[in-house]
Amino acid sequence: MMDESNEVPTDPSLERRTRRRFSGADKQRLIAEFDGLGRGEKGPWLRRNGLYASQLANWPTGKLAQDPGRGRHDRIGTGPRGPETEGRP
């Protein structure tokens, strides 16, 4: 006997994902871990944690949060370069 209902059962795996939210403590912990990594370790760490470098660059931390004109991009390797490379072609 067939079900008389026209309702289609929902599949939980097809539900829309929600954006992850990180507390201030989580952000500080993740940034501290990231900053402690050496060259060549940051990309795999970002992939393991499902993060992008741009996310970390936009998270305000410590002194940087108090100076709104300054970002973290110089420490991540994206964005403008420091004064040691200015003036070079």
Contacts in CASP RR format, 6 or more apart in sequence:
PFRMAT RR
TARGET T0000
AUTHOR 0000-0000-0000
METHOD contacts of the structure
MODEL  1
MMDESNEVPTDPSLERRTRRRFSGADKQRLIAEFDGLGRGEKGPWLRRNG
LYASQLANWPTGKLAQDPGRGRHDRIGTGPRGPETEGRP
22 30 0 8 1.000
22 59 0 8 1.000
27 59 0 8 1.000
27 61 0 8 1.000
28 61 0 8 1.000
28 62 0 8 1.000
30 49 0 8 1.000
30 51 0 8 1.000
30 56 0 8 1.000
31 56 0 8 1.000
31 59 0 8 1.000
31 61 0 8 1.000
31 72 0 8 1.000
33 45 0 8 1.000
34 42 0 8 1.000
34 45 0 8 1.000
34 46 0 8 1.000
34 56 0 8 1.000
34 76 0 8 1.000
35 75 0 8 1.000
37 45 0 8 1.000
42 53 0 8 1.000
42 76 0 8 1.000
43 53 0 8 1.000
46 52 0 8 1.000
46 53 0 8 1.000
53 76 0 8 1.000
53 77 0 8 1.000
53 78 0 8 1.000
54 78 0 8 1.000
56 72 0 8 1.000
56 76 0 8 1.000
57 71 0 8 1.000
57 72 0 8 1.000
57 73 0 8 1.000
57 76 0 8 1.000
57 78 0 8 1.000
59 72 0 8 1.000
61 72 0 8 1.000
64 70 0 8 1.000
64 71 0 8 1.000
64 72 0 8 1.000
73 79 0 8 1.000
73 80 0 8 1.000
74 80 0 8 1.000
74 81 0 8 1.000
74 82 0 8 1.000
END
